[in-house]
Amino acid sequence: MAFHSELTASVNFTNIDDLLNFVKSEEQTTSRISIYGLIKGGARFRDDSLFGVGKTSFRFNDNGIREFCRHLGVPYPVIKDVSGAGLPTDILNDYLGRVDPEKIKTQEFVYNEPSSIVLGIVSSSYVGYSNSAFLNDILESLYVVEAKKSHKSGFFNAYYENTNLNVRFLSDLQVSVIRTNSGNVGDITKVGFDITNSMVGDHAVKLSYYFYRLVCTNGMTVPVTGGNWRIVHAGKRKNFQAKLHSGLQYMVKGISGAKRLIETLSEIKCDYYKLAHAGMYEMIFDVIPSMRQDIKAYGGGAESQNAYDKFDATSNQAKAIEAIPVYYGRANSRMVFGSAARAKATMFDFVNVFTEYAQALEMSKRIKVEQKAGALAEYISKNKRKFS
């Protein structure tokens, strides 16, 4: 019998008031407690699901038990793959009895009070920057930073899972990136911001540009680079707020540059051989986790069991890349790559094959594909001479 962990709920938001109410409630019901203090007080594992002593006991979601296993030195698959009631408890208590107290002396559980479910583990020095404070600081900073700007931003949507909050704002800044052969504007992409926070130590606050293509509702994120925008959960709260404000200021200032990234992509013809020749094969096939297996089964190029040309690896890779729009392309991508009425496909079209496909994925997986597609787009744009 494997160790039992609780399911982790995820929530999507399209209304800012609903989100504000949710994160306020989360702030009021999320607490931290010393792991060392619990162990010193006699806390142990029991019933293949609980950790505690007496009337004080905790359950874990998947992230919570993974993190605790990591701190105890327990290979996580061991407690999930074993069969036999009580074995996970015995294994965990055995490791618990041998753990070096100094390694966990400063570690704390982050848990939900009503359910007593452990969500993750952070250091006692970790600044407790709640999603409620985070969101309100963003709204306040964006209002101040954009006060004298010609373009303004508004809340678009948000995704929440296990204290990880991913919130997006769309600016009224937009770019027309595709034109038909007759010269008419084909579709429009809006430029905005993607900002994430975690209360369980998963990552620092991340700032990215967000691109939303209206015609097919595709999204793509590109990290904000340069400047003093990386914000880790350490130091004084006042300094944390100042860094967030500075990061948002830098991001708003650079939004025109983000717009140019899309314009540049739309000017570069989609050339599969140039992508392969530039060494993009590995990066491209990393965007969607199952892509290698999918294209291999489909019979595309380097992923085919029967290589097209054993003497020309680049050509084989190019053929594999060429199979991607055919295999993964959805309605709008197929119109681009299969219509004679449209201008020839561009690198922007190619990247949008991934982001359109991602719409059918669950949100956590969709966000990862959008991030990797954004990294691909940024590289091609910055190295346009390789592909022009």
N, C-alpha and C positions, 0 to 999 in steps of 0.2 A: 504494500500500500504506500503510495507516494505521499510526500508532505503536502498538505492541503493549503493552497493560497487562495485568497479571495479575488473575485473578478475586479478589474479596474474599469470604472465607468469613464466614458468620454462624452463630451457635450459640445455641440455646435451652437454658435450664437450669430444672429443677424440683427439683433436689436441691442443697442448700447445700454439701455436701462436694465434689460434682463441680465446682461453681463455684469453691470455694476452691482446689482443686487446679489448675484451669485458669488462674486469674489468677496463681497462684504461678509456674507454668511460663512464662506470658507475661512476668512481671517479670524472669525469668532470661534470657529470649531477646530482649528489646527493648532497643535501644541508640540512641545519638545520635552524630552525627558532623558536624563543621563543613563546610558547603557551600563556604565561601570557601577552606578548606584544601584541599579536593579540586580546586577549579578552579585554585588557585595551583600545585598539584602536577601540572597538565596534564590533568585529567579532561575528557573530551568525550563527546558522544553517539556511538553507533555501532549499526549493525545494526537501526535503527528500534525498539530495545527496551532498549538498555543505556546506562548512564552510568558512566564511570570511566576509569582509566588502568592499564595493565599488568595485573597479576593482581587488582587491586581494581576490581570493577564491581558496579553495582546495577541491579536491575529495579524497576519501579514498579507498584503497583496503581493503580486509577483515581483515587482521591483523591490519591495521591502525585504523579502526573504533572500533575494539574490544579493542585495547589498550586505545583509547580515552574514550570509555565507562567505562573501568575499573577505569581510573583516575577520571572520573566524578561521579562514583558510580551508573551508569546506568546498570541494568541487560541486557546484550547483546541480549538475546532472545526477550526482550520486543520490541525492535525497528525492529526486523526481523519478528515477528509474528503478529504485529498489522495490521489491515485492515483499509483502509480509508486514502485518500491522505492528507498529512499535519500532521498526528498524530505523526510520528517519529520525525519530526522537532519540534513540540510543546513539546514533552517529553524531547528531548535533550536540548532544550533551557531552559526548566523549571529547569532541573538539573544543567545546566550551570550557571543559575542565583543564585543557592544556594551553589555552590562549594566554599570551603575555598581557598582563593587565595594563602595561604602559601603552600598548597598541590601541586600546579602546578607552583609555582614561578620559579622553577629550571628545569622544563620539556620543552623539545623541540621536535617539529615534525622533523622526517627525511623524506624528500620528494624528488621526482624526479622533477627536474626543468622544463623540456619541457612539461610534462603532468600535473604538479602541483598535483600529486597524493601522498598522505601521506602513507608512507610505515610502519611507526612505531613511537615509542616515546622513547627517551632516556633522561637521566639527562644531564645537562650542564657540569657535571664533567666527563661524559663518553668520553673516549679517542677515537677520530675519526680515527680508524685504518681501512683504506679502504682495500677492497679486492685486489686492485692493489698492494698496499704496502705490504700487507700480503703475496701474492703469490710471489712477487719478493724477499721478505725476506726469505721465505721458500727455494726458489731455490738457493739463495746465501748461506744460512746456510747449506743446505744439501751438497752442493759442498765442503764447507770447512770441515764439520764434516766427510764426507765419503772419503776425499782425501787420507788418509792413510789406509783405510779399504779395505779388499779384495772383499767385496760385494758393488756394486753400485746400485743406484736407478734411475728410469726414470719415467716420467709422464705416467700415465695410463688413467685416465679419471676424469671428474669433473661433478658436478651437482649444478645448481644455481637456487634459488627461493627466491624472496623478500629479497635480499642482503645476504641471507644465502648461503655461498659457501662451498661445500664439495669436497675436492680435494684428489685424490688418486695417490700414487706412488707405483710401483712394483720394488722390489729388484731382483737381479739375484739369491738370495738365495732361494732354493727350497727344498721341502721334499717329499719323496715318502712314502705315508702313507698306501697304501693298496697293498697286494700281493695275487696272486691267489694260489690255493692249490699246484701248481707246483713250486711256489717260484718266479715267474716272477713279475716284478714291474707292478702294475695295473694302477695307475695314479699318477699325480704329483700336488702338491699344491705350489704355489709361495707365498712368504711372502713379505709384503710391509707396507705402512703407509697410514692412513686415517686421514686427518687434516681438521677441520672445523672452520669457522669464521662467525660472524654475525655483521652487521652494524646497527641493530635495537634493540640491547639489549636483544636478545633472550637467549644468553648463552655466557660463556667465550670461548676462543679458546680451542678446544678439540683435544687431540692427541690419536690416537688409532692405533693398528696394524691391518693390512688388509690381509686376506687370500683369495687367488684366486685359485680355483680348476680348472685346465685346462680342464679336461675331460668333464665337464658339465658347465663351466664358472660360477660357483657359487661364491658368495662373502660373507665374514663374517668379522665383526669388533669386536675387543676386546680392551677395554680402556687400556691405559698405566697407570699402578698404581705405586705409590711410587715416590720419588723424587720431586723436585720443578718444576713441569711442568704445573700446573694450571695457566692459564694466563687470568686475568680479564681485562676488558677495563677501567683501572683506572691508575692514576699516569702519569709519564712522558713517552713520546714516546720512548726515548732512553732506559729506563728501560724495557719497553714492548718488544722491540726488543731483549734485552739481555735475557729476560725470555724465549722468543720463541726459541732462539738459544740454551739455556740451555736445554729446553724441548726436542728439536730435537736431541741434543747430547745424552741425556739420553735414548731416544727411539731407536736410532741407536745402542747404546751400548747394549741394551737389546734384540736385534732382534733374537739372538740365543735362548734366553729363550722363545720367542714367537714361534719359530720353535718347541721347545720341547713340547709345549702345544698340537700341532697337533699330534706329535708322541705319546704322552701319550694317547690321545683320541683314536687313532687307535689301541692301545693295549688293550683297555677295551671292553669286549664283551657287546653288547647291551642287557641289562637285564631289562625288563619292571617292574618286581616285585621289583628289587633293587631300581629302580628310585622312585617308589611309596613309598617304605619302608623308603627311605631317605628323604621323605617329599618334593619331587621335583614336585609334581602334579601341584601346583599353578603356579610355575615358568614356567613349560612347557606349560601350557594352557594359559599363558599370551603372548606367542611369536607371535601368530596370533590372532588378535582381535576377529574374528568370530569363533574361534575353539570350544568353548563350545557348541554353537548352532549347528555347523556342525556335531560334533561327536555325539551329542544327537540325531540329526535327523538320523544319520547313525546307531545309536544303539550300541554305544561303551561304555561298562563298567559303570563307575560312572555317565556318562552323559546320560545313557539310562534311560528311564522312568521305565523300569523294571530292577531293580538291580539284578546282578548275585547272590550276596550273601549278604543279609542284615546284617549278623553278621561279615563280613570281608570287611571293607572299603578299606583296602590296596589292596586286590585282585580286587575289583571293579575299583579302580584307575588304577591298572596295566593293566586291560583289556581296559580301555579307552585310556591309553597311547599306547597300542599295536595297537589300531585302527588308530593311526595317520599316520604311513607309508602307510597303505592301502588306506586311504582316501586322503591324501595330496601328496603321492609319485608320482613323475613324471618319465619320461623315465629312467633316470640313477638310481634313488632311487629304482625303481621297479626291475631293474636288480640286485641291491645289495641284496635286501630283498627277491627276488624271485628266485635267480639263485643258483643251486647246485654247479656250477662250481667255485663260488667265496667262499672265506673264510667266516666264519660266520660274520654276521653284527656286526659292532663295534659302539661305541658311536659317533665316527666321522661320520659314515654313518647316524646315527639317526639325528644328528644336521643338516646334509646336506639335509635331507628331507625338512626342513624349508627354507634353503637358495635356494634350487632348485625351490621350489614352489614360492618363492619371485620374481623370474625372470619375472613372468608374471604380477606383480603389477606395478603400476605407481611408478616412482622413489622415491618420498618422503616416500611412504608406504614401498617400498622395503628396503630402508635404515633403517627404524625402525625395520623391521623384522630381518635384518642382524645384527643390534646392539643387539637385544634381544637374537638371536641365539648365538651370540658371548659371551654374559654374561652367558648363559646356558653352553656353552662349557668350559668357564673359570672355572665355579664352579665345574663341573664334573672333570676336570683335576686336580684342586687343592685338591679335596676331593676323589681322586681315590680309596682310601682304602674302601670307602663306597660301591663302585661299582665293585671292583675286586673280 
